[in-house]
Amino acid sequence: MLRYLTAGESHCRELTAIIEGMPAGLDVASADIDREFKRRQSGYGRGGRMKIEADRAEITSGIRHGKTLGSPIALVVKNRDWENWTSIMSPDAIGASAEKAVTRPRPGHADLTGGLKYGHRDLRNVLERSSARETTMRVAAGAIARRLLGEFGIEVYSWVTEIGGVKGKFTGAPGALFRSAEGSEVRCPDGAASKAMMERIDKAKAEGDSLGGAFEVVLTGVPPGLGSYVQWDRKLDARLAFSLMSIQAIKGAEVGLGFSVASLPGSEVHDEIFYSAKGKSARFWPRRPGFTRKTNNAGGIEGGMSNGEPIVLRAAMKPIPTLYKPLRSVDIETKKPFKASVERSDTCAVPAAAVIAEAVVAFEVASAFLEKFGGDSISETGRNYTAYLDEIARY
Ligand code: EPS
């Protein structure tokens, strides 16, 4: 079973991730991870912290001479900002400082509810872990999962579709859209919309406000049969929605047409099935059987299983809860109304959220892939996968 844990507060010494279950023999270089870190840290509208950090992965176990060993993979990212927080975030009581205590919870963040749940009077004890800083290590785990998927021709793409009400209009093949998105400061393939989105971000920043938005994640090359209909918690769409919803600030997730299915008749939703010997094209993945579709409203998942079409996911991100034009709140000590405290923050982090979503989705699909094809080594996983493709090609 492929699983991972992350640990670390936003301003502690370092962040940690441990990945368990990755087969041996997978090529992984820290550059594969650092590349994704850089993508996560970028995006128009990101805040001051991104100028402090230049996240780099320290691989402390599970990889030797550039290949996984099959043992747990531990990754560490040092927080450069730690030097400014050594007494405030000191693990030891001796020499610790109560400076920067937070008693005014920010609406929309974990502050108040986390204080109630864990009995914290200093809400910094909540916000340090609930911060989006934690997503650094989710991207690290996802970067390694992406390497596994890449070995089997599975690609992961994302692009921003909306920021603060400004929507992009674009169509095209996933790879082309991804390349356009990578050239945009807001990761939107529509150049004109990108410009309008940046202007919208500037306006929000000037007003001390923040913006959310929406993005798509698309995977190509996924074979049919990942996930299962036989048990509720094995349904791939449910697991992918879970992974998207687990990212800070995500308030909605959908697969394929998503909420649009509510207003459409079945005859306009379900993807008709055709057969042609020519259908055995290597479109998206090798040696596919002759069954083909002309539409993909299901977003590549039917009955809780990948169906061989591209997996298409969409998510909506709420505006960052820290506003420089703070909302009303109440001091948990004096119970007096206050303007919520301001923590350094981003005006918009939707481009970053799309990168984080690629990572968490890649991990979940890699986990489903290994559940089906197993293997203690990549070569064993590959033998199992090839045998399956040969089998379904004869179906
Ligand atoms: C972030 C790290 C945080 C925030 C931001 C994004 O760093 P710091 O708290 O030191 O500024 O900048 O997180 C939030 C806005 C939030 O509300 O969680 C990051 O690494 O993505």
Boltz pocket constraint, residues with backbone or C-beta under 6 A from the ligand:
constraints:
  - pocket:
      binder: B
      contacts: [[A, 10], [A, 40], [A, 47], [A, 48], [A, 49], [A, 50], [A, 81], [A, 127], [A, 130], [A, 131], [A, 132], [A, 133], [A, 134], [A, 135], [A, 136], [A, 248], [A, 320], [A, 321], [A, 322], [A, 343], [A, 344], [A, 345], [A, 346]]
      max_distance: 6.0
